[in-house]
Amino acid sequence: MAIEYDIIDVFEITGRGAVVLIGETTDRSVFNPHKVELLKPDGGIVRTEAYKDLVLRRMPNATPVEKEGYLLKGLHKPDVPLGSRLRFVD
């Protein structure tokens, strides 16, 4: 069964590619690639692999916030338009 998540933010790691953040924490492995589809608002679908990492954001005088992020193999920030979703197909 495929599971979809809203992408809440996108950023670029120079030399590596686009990282998307989702608003939920999953039990997916950080060691293995995951087959995913990027669902674009225009109906386009891009198939790739995603590598999980946890992103910790620290703000002055605030509790740190941890989000789940995925590096999308072969994609860059301009490839992920606002309103896209991430679908896990593995």
Kinemage of the C-alpha trace (Angstrom):
@kinemage 1
@onewidth
@group {chain A} dominant
@subgroup {mainchain}
@vectorlist {calphas} color= white
{ca met a 1} P 0.000 0.000 0.000
{ca ala a 2} L 1.341 3.416 -0.949
{ca ile a 3} L 1.427 6.091 1.752
{ca glu a 4} L 1.483 9.815 0.909
{ca tyr a 5} L 2.721 12.809 2.890
{ca asp a 6} L 2.482 16.557 2.360
{ca ile a 7} L 5.865 18.138 1.763
{ca ile a 8} L 6.153 20.993 4.245
{ca asp a 9} L 9.527 22.380 3.132
{ca val a 10} L 12.241 21.863 0.530
{ca phe a 11} L 15.893 22.847 0.587
{ca glu a 12} L 19.016 22.060 -1.414
{ca ile a 13} L 22.238 20.506 -0.160
{ca thr a 14} L 24.986 21.704 -2.484
{ca gly a 15} L 26.401 18.817 -4.452
{ca arg a 16} L 23.776 16.363 -3.195
{ca gly a 17} L 20.325 17.585 -4.235
{ca ala a 18} L 16.870 18.323 -2.885
{ca val a 19} L 15.775 17.431 0.624
{ca val a 20} L 12.061 17.423 1.405
{ca leu a 21} L 10.609 17.604 4.900
{ca ile a 22} L 7.371 15.880 5.870
{ca gly a 23} L 5.251 16.775 8.868
{ca glu a 24} L 5.163 13.307 10.401
{ca thr a 25} L 7.651 10.900 11.924
{ca thr a 26} L 7.694 7.384 10.481
{ca asp a 27} L 9.458 4.159 11.341
{ca arg a 28} L 11.242 4.022 7.967
{ca ser a 29} L 14.920 3.044 8.020
{ca val a 30} L 17.671 5.650 7.722
{ca phe a 31} L 20.035 3.066 6.223
{ca asn a 32} L 18.202 1.900 3.095
{ca pro a 33} L 16.851 3.813 0.088
{ca his a 34} L 13.071 4.004 -0.260
{ca lys a 35} L 11.229 3.939 -3.585
{ca val a 36} L 9.103 7.067 -3.825
{ca glu a 37} L 7.036 9.101 -6.228
{ca leu a 38} L 7.008 12.876 -6.170
{ca leu a 39} L 3.427 13.922 -6.931
{ca lys a 40} L 3.440 17.386 -8.463
{ca pro a 41} L 0.431 19.725 -8.277
{ca asp a 42} L 0.145 19.692 -12.098
{ca gly a 43} L -0.419 15.905 -12.038
{ca gly a 44} L 3.141 14.990 -12.974
{ca ile a 45} L 4.833 12.085 -11.214
{ca val a 46} L 8.592 11.657 -10.758
{ca arg a 47} L 9.892 8.271 -9.562
{ca thr a 48} L 13.134 8.194 -7.594
{ca glu a 49} L 14.788 6.912 -4.431
{ca ala a 50} L 14.720 8.763 -1.130
{ca tyr a 51} L 17.205 8.562 1.715
{ca lys a 52} L 15.864 9.360 5.186
{ca asp a 53} L 17.547 11.687 7.645
{ca leu a 54} L 16.328 13.567 10.687
{ca val a 55} L 16.560 17.333 10.564
{ca leu a 56} L 16.918 19.200 13.852
{ca arg a 57} L 16.111 22.894 13.797
{ca arg a 58} L 17.357 24.987 16.665
{ca met a 59} L 15.925 28.424 17.343
{ca pro a 60} L 17.169 30.841 19.998
{ca asn a 61} L 15.114 30.573 23.199
{ca ala a 62} L 12.926 27.787 21.802
{ca thr a 63} L 12.649 24.032 22.024
{ca pro a 64} L 14.448 22.324 19.114
{ca val a 65} L 12.113 20.862 16.481
{ca glu a 66} L 12.886 17.561 14.775
{ca lys a 67} L 11.427 16.821 11.332
{ca glu a 68} L 11.855 13.880 9.021
{ca gly a 69} L 13.675 14.699 5.788
{ca tyr a 70} L 14.363 12.762 2.613
{ca leu a 71} L 17.151 13.380 0.107
{ca leu a 72} L 15.638 12.760 -3.328
{ca lys a 73} L 18.138 11.077 -5.654
{ca gly a 74} L 18.692 13.041 -8.857
{ca leu a 75} L 16.352 15.919 -7.985
{ca his a 76} L 17.003 19.540 -7.078
{ca lys a 77} L 14.920 22.162 -5.295
{ca pro a 78} L 13.398 23.607 -8.523
{ca asp a 79} L 12.143 20.070 -9.353
{ca val a 80} L 9.873 20.101 -6.267
{ca pro a 81} L 7.130 22.718 -6.740
{ca leu a 82} L 5.054 24.095 -3.865
{ca gly a 83} L 2.123 21.786 -3.128
{ca ser a 84} L 3.923 18.550 -4.043
{ca arg a 85} L 3.408 15.323 -2.075
{ca leu a 86} L 5.721 12.386 -1.378
{ca arg a 87} L 4.357 8.864 -1.968
{ca phe a 88} L 6.234 5.825 -0.646
{ca val a 89} L 5.790 2.835 -2.933
{ca asp a 90} L 7.972 0.267 -1.135
